[in-house]
Amino acid sequence: MIRLNLVLLLAVLASAFYLVHTQYESRRLYSALDRAQTQSKRLDADHEQLAVQRRAQAAPARVQQLAQRQLQMRQVTPGITQYVSERAATPAPAPAAEGGEGAR
């Protein structure tokens, strides 16, 4: 009888220690999950802020302003436009006979 009581006492103690350990692990994991969710929310907010900044950097008005100030670019006008033709870039071909392949 004493042996049975001793075995049952050891089983109850082992069960109690296991329960304490399980509750500790549960709390530790819940705390880690809460920290991860908080970090996820912070990263989502940072991502949204960076997306807004990226859209602001790529705004057409800002790009035009940078082109004018830093690159010294200016608007296209017919007065400053230079047209390049293919004939000016290559030597003129010899005149072809009429009705041949050169008449298009």
C-alpha positions as CSV (number, residue, x, y, z in Angstrom):
1,M,0.0,0.0,0.0
2,I,2.8,2.4,0.8
3,R,4.5,1.6,-2.5
4,L,1.3,2.3,-4.4
5,N,0.9,5.6,-2.5
6,L,4.5,6.5,-3.3
7,V,4.0,5.7,-7.0
8,L,0.8,7.7,-7.1
9,L,2.5,10.7,-5.3
10,L,5.4,10.6,-7.9
11,A,2.9,10.5,-10.7
12,V,1.0,13.5,-9.3
13,L,4.3,15.4,-8.8
14,A,5.4,14.6,-12.4
15,S,2.0,15.6,-13.7
16,A,2.2,18.9,-11.8
17,F,5.7,19.7,-13.0
18,Y,4.6,18.9,-16.6
19,L,1.6,21.1,-16.2
20,V,3.7,24.0,-14.9
21,H,6.2,23.5,-17.8
22,T,3.4,23.4,-20.4
23,Q,1.8,26.6,-19.0
24,Y,5.2,28.3,-19.0
25,E,5.8,27.3,-22.7
26,S,2.3,28.5,-23.6
27,R,2.9,31.9,-22.1
28,R,6.3,32.2,-23.6
29,L,5.0,31.3,-27.1
30,Y,2.0,33.7,-26.7
31,S,4.4,36.5,-25.7
32,A,6.6,35.8,-28.8
33,L,3.5,35.7,-31.0
34,D,2.4,39.1,-29.6
35,R,5.8,40.6,-30.3
36,A,5.8,39.2,-33.8
37,Q,2.3,40.7,-34.5
38,T,3.4,44.1,-33.1
39,Q,6.5,44.0,-35.3
40,S,4.4,43.0,-38.3
41,K,2.1,46.0,-37.8
42,R,5.1,48.3,-37.5
43,L,6.6,46.9,-40.7
44,D,3.3,47.3,-42.5
45,A,3.2,50.9,-41.4
46,D,6.8,51.4,-42.6
47,H,6.0,49.8,-45.9
48,E,3.0,52.0,-46.4
49,Q,5.0,55.1,-45.6
50,L,7.8,54.1,-48.0
51,A,5.2,53.5,-50.7
52,V,3.8,57.0,-50.2
53,Q,7.4,58.4,-50.4
54,R,8.1,56.4,-53.6
55,R,5.0,57.8,-55.2
56,A,5.9,61.3,-54.2
57,Q,9.4,60.9,-55.6
58,A,8.0,59.7,-58.9
59,A,5.5,62.5,-59.3
60,P,5.7,64.0,-62.8
61,A,6.0,67.6,-61.5
62,R,9.0,66.6,-59.3
63,V,10.7,64.7,-62.1
64,Q,10.3,67.8,-64.4
65,Q,11.6,70.1,-61.6
66,L,14.7,67.9,-61.1
67,A,15.3,67.7,-64.8
68,Q,15.3,71.5,-65.1
69,R,17.4,72.2,-62.0
70,Q,19.9,69.5,-61.9
71,L,20.2,68.4,-65.5
72,Q,19.6,71.8,-67.0
73,M,17.0,70.4,-69.3
74,R,14.3,72.6,-70.9
75,Q,11.0,72.1,-72.6
76,V,11.0,71.0,-76.3
77,T,10.1,73.8,-78.7
78,P,10.3,73.9,-82.5
79,G,13.0,76.7,-82.2
80,I,15.5,74.4,-80.5
81,T,14.6,71.1,-82.0
82,Q,17.1,69.6,-84.4
83,Y,15.8,67.1,-86.8
84,V,18.1,64.3,-88.0
85,S,17.3,62.5,-91.2
86,E,18.7,59.2,-92.4
87,R,20.1,60.8,-95.5
88,A,22.2,63.2,-93.6
89,A,23.6,60.4,-91.5
90,T,24.6,58.2,-94.4
91,P,26.2,59.1,-97.7
92,A,23.8,59.7,-100.5
93,P,23.3,56.6,-102.8
94,A,23.9,56.8,-106.5
95,P,20.8,57.8,-108.5
96,A,18.9,54.7,-109.7
97,A,17.5,54.2,-113.2
98,E,13.9,55.1,-113.6
99,G,11.3,52.4,-113.2
100,G,13.8,50.3,-111.3
101,E,14.0,49.3,-107.7
102,G,14.9,52.7,-106.5
103,A,11.6,54.4,-107.5
104,R,9.2,54.1,-104.6
